[in-house]
Amino acid sequence: MKYLEFHFKTNPNTEIVNDVLAGILGDAGFESFIEQSDGLDAYIQKDLYVEEDVKEVISSFPLSNTSIEYTWKEAEDKDWNEEWEKNFFQPIVIDNRCAIHSTFHHDIPKVEYDIVINPQMAFGTGHHETTSLIIAELLEAELKGKSLLDMGCGTSILAILARMRGASPCTAIDIDEWCVRNSLENIELNGVDNITVSQGDASSLEGKGPFDVIIANINRNILLNDMQKYVSCMTPGSELYISGFYVEDIPLLRAKAEENGLHYLHYKEKNNWASVKFTL
């Protein structure tokens, strides 16, 4: 079976941009994705490739102020499932307490929280610094009996971990239908309940909540734009964890949060990526 290998160069090159791009390309027939330092590699069967579909993906991309360029070539003949298993999604263990792996991985360390992710998914595996930063926060947080929102949920591993740690009820929302479908699959794979998944952006929060804990691992501009909507779903004592930006973005985001009545608590960083915790 012949495959075409595409390289998509994205600007800004953020987790959510690449996540949404992978989701839309999946609807256009692309089968697997590998995150690169400047964007995304994507693979499609040669017989399924329609040039107009790719051009439509780029021209109608739903995130504003995003530019996408691409090149392609014929891929070598390979067992692509085997390549995926060997080279991309490797198990990850965070703080020796949480393991994230696929159904084909074996000899996983025994940890307190074991999360299984469908191996066809390129993102939300916990490998990206922003995801692992939020996981570390959730492992420290007191979540039992607290209502939680995972905004921009991707594969919903954050909501799944929160539910495993006692958060209830949990709500997961993502702008992309692909993420919603895969979130539902992951929730079933992990045997957790009381997580509601829906498609939408921050405008869909109207009438939802209040939430004791909100997670928003998205990007700087969306966080700035939607901060007030998050606060409207919080009550005194509620916590907000944000990530998807660099350490140098913290002052801008902190100012916006404090303008909306939030109180800064602390930040964590990893390879210049950051997460910040606020409370109302």
NORPEFEN-V432730 format. One record per helix or strand of 3 or more residues. SS is the DSSP state (~ for helix, > for strand). FROM is the first residue (numbers start at 1). TO is the last residue. If there is no record, write none. Layout:
# NORPEFEN-V432730
<<SS	FROM	TO> <SS	FROM	TO>>
This chain:
# NORPEFEN-V432730
<<>	3	11> <~	15	27> <>	32	36> <>	39	45> <~	46	48> <~	51	59> <>	67	74> <~	80	87> <>	92	94> <>	98	101> <>	113	116> <~	129	140> <>	148	151> <~	157	164> <>	170	174> <~	177	189> <>	195	199> <~	202	205> <>	211	217> <~	220	231> <>	234	246> <~	247	259> <>	263	270> <>	273	279>>
